[in-house]
């Protein structure tokens, strides 16, 4: 298991690294060449500044059971399609049950902006300490769930049979 972060303008990198380090889980931060990132803990991969270059690189290197942190619904959908887990920087989990609706809302909002000729929308409200606490709690919960599933799968592979629930 590994954690991949769509790190361009991601406000929760420090939280992710702290929790990952406590749990000895490797982290890879992906950014484009317009952003300069360095980390004492994580591997940093800088990708060319082309449109969606970071997104495609992240999806090409993540695997089933990994955790992807991104605010991009499209990246989350592709990660889920690969069997990875995905979480938004707000702490909201992307799931197979909610991703289609989120993508549809994004599409409809974009369409509405285009028809009203309002291409500039207000950015998100200023991030608060409560937002960081909410993300940390949600991220830790996801991490624990994924680790538990990983341990069960490892145990199943070692014994050669599935456990009864």
N, C-alpha and C positions, 0 to 999 in steps of 0.2 A: 504494500500500500504506500502511496505517495500523495502529496498534496501539490496541486498545480494552481497557480494564482495568475489570473489575467491582471497583471499588476499596474498597467497604465492607469494612473490616477486612482489607485485603490487605497482607500483610507484605513484599511484594517490589516495591512501587511505586518505591522509590529505585533498585533494581537495573534495573528496566525502563527508567526514565528515563535512567539513565547509559548503558546500551547503545544505546538509541534515539537519544540525542543524538550519540553517537560515530558513528552511521550515518546521521544526518540524517533520521530517520523520525519523523513526527508521532505523538503519543500523546494519546489522550483518556481521561481518568479519569472514570468515572461513579460517583456516590454518591447516597445519598438525603439528604434534608434533616436527618436525625438525625446525620450525619457532616459535619464541617467539613474540607474539603480545600483546600489552595492549592498552587500549583506555579509555579515560575519557568519550567518548560519545557513542561509539558502543558496542554492545554485541559481545564478541569474543568467537567463538566455535573452539576448537582445536580437530582435528580428528586424528585418528591413521595414521601412516606414510605409509600405504599401497598404492599401485598404484591406482590412481584415487579416493581414499577415500574421499578427499575434494569435488571432483566433484559430486560424488553420494550423499553425504550428502546435498550439496547445492541444488541439484535438488529435493531431497526428501522433503525439507522444503520450497521451494519457491512455490508461487501460481500465479494464473492468475492475471495480473495487477501489479505484483511486477517488480522491475528492478534488473537485474543481470549484474554485471560488471565482465568480464572475458576476458582473452586473448585466451582462449581455444575455438576453433570453435565447438567442440563437445558439450561442456557445453552450449554454446549459442544455438545450434540446439535443445538440450533437453529443454532449458528454453522457446524457442519460441513454442515448441510443447505443453508446459503447458499453453500457453497464456500469458507468462511473456514477458517483453521487455528485450533486451540484448544490451550491448554496450561494445566495446573494449576499452582498456586503451588509445588508440590513439584518441578516440572520434568517431570512425566509428560505426555506428549503424548496428547491425545484423538484417536482416529482412527476412521474408519468401521469398522475391524476390531475395536475394543475398546469402543466406546461402548454398544452394546446390552447387553453383559455388565455394564458398570458401572451402567447404569440398572436392570437387573434386580436386581443386588446391593443397590442403594439401596432398591428397592421391598421386597425380602425383609427387609432389616434393619428398615425402618420397620414392616412388618407384624409382625415378631417383637417389636419394642419395644411395639407396641400391645397385643399379646396378653399380654405379661408385665406390663403396666401400668407399665413403666419408661419414662417419657417423657423423663427426664433422663439423658443419657449423658455420659460424660467427654469433655471437649474434646480436641483434638489435643495431643500432647506438645509441650513447649516447643521452639520453633524454635532450631536451632543454626547456627553459622557454616558448618558442612558442608552444611546444608540450603540456605543461601543460595548457596554455591559450586555445588552441584548444579543449583539452579535457573538460575543465571547461565549455566552451560555449556550446559544444555539449551536455554535461551531463545536464546542466540547461535547455536546449531546450527540451530534452527528458522528464525531470522531469515535466516541465510545461505542456507538451502535455498529459502526463499520468494523472496529477492532473485534467486537464480539462475534460478528458474522465471520470475519476472517479466521478467528480461532476455532469456531465451530467447523468451518470448511476444512481447516488444517487437520483437525481431529478426525473428521470423517474420512479424509484421504489417508490418514495413518492407519485407521482401523479397517478401511475398505468397505464400510457400510454406513448408511445414514442412521442418525439417531432418531428415535421416536420422540415426538414433541408432546 
